[in-house]
Amino acid sequence: MEGIKGKNVLVTGATSGIGQAIAARFAVEGANVAINYRNDPDKVKDTQELIEQMCSQVRGCGGKELPVEGDVSEEKDIIRMCEEVASKLGSLDILVNNAGIQMSAPSHELTAADFDKVINVNLRGAYLCAREAIKHFLKQGQGGIIINVSSVHEIIPRPTYVSYSISKGGMENMTKTLALEYAPQGIRVNAIAPGATATPINKWTEDRQKREEVESHIPMRRVGTSEEMAAATAFLASDEATYITGQTLFIDGGLTLYADFLEPWSAGE
Ligand code: NAD
């Protein structure tokens, strides 16, 4: 896709699932890729091996790679990461706010600490990353691009995942607010909203029976792939989307189309 080659992109939560596929897709499109990862003491060796693989893929595509360690729930980490990208790669041109977590509990039992954990990563973290990226965009004076990885739960309520639903609902408004505020400076802010996607966050995708049960509720009768999410992200970052801002692109096999209306119950038959 035109417009991505040579750009410097920071992908948060880039060592798993959708984030990993997005980083790989940007590499294929010729971008220089800053790969955000976290230091998990239990997985140091695995993480290092994976990062080395991802870096060599970026190099193999002709781009530069930059692993950047950091926790997006920590403001100081975010400031440092964005500085590092701008100074080591020369600029920060595209931010993909992908890092995300979810926690389940009946809403009347959810602790304040668990509520905060999810909001701090999914919403506050995404906002602070956007804030720092925008500072760099404005300083560089060439516009910039932010893509937020939201969810169908941006609009579909998700019982027992209230903090997750709130975080993605908030992300929709954040996408629109920042898009409006910075449109005159050539900064585009959009979101993708994946439906059910086969990644480590969804352990059930590895269980055939559970997967079939979920897929029976999806109009296209299958879960999505991380690569499909990455393709839409690349599109929104490319010159094919230069007049698109403040939008959420749903990539969900029809999940947000009121799937129950596939049956004729609404006509009273
Ligand atoms: P995943 O668990 O495979 O990946 C999540 C990534 O975020 C991991 O790399 C993890 O290390 C990183 N992360 C978590 N907390 C972090 C923190 N504090 N700082 C930095 N990185 C952190 O899950 P995924 O399915 O690839 O999810 C990626 C995004 O897609 C999330 O925002 C998620 O809400 C969204 N999403 C996923 C689905 C799905 O069905 N998989 C559906 C809709 C939206």
Boltz pocket constraint, residues with backbone or C-beta under 6 A from the ligand:
constraints:
  - pocket:
      binder: B
      contacts: [[A, 12], [A, 13], [A, 14], [A, 15], [A, 16], [A, 17], [A, 18], [A, 19], [A, 36], [A, 37], [A, 38], [A, 70], [A, 71], [A, 72], [A, 73], [A, 97], [A, 98], [A, 99], [A, 100], [A, 101], [A, 121], [A, 149], [A, 150], [A, 151], [A, 152], [A, 193], [A, 194], [A, 195], [A, 196], [A, 197], [A, 198], [A, 199], [A, 200], [A, 201], [A, 202]]
      max_distance: 6.0
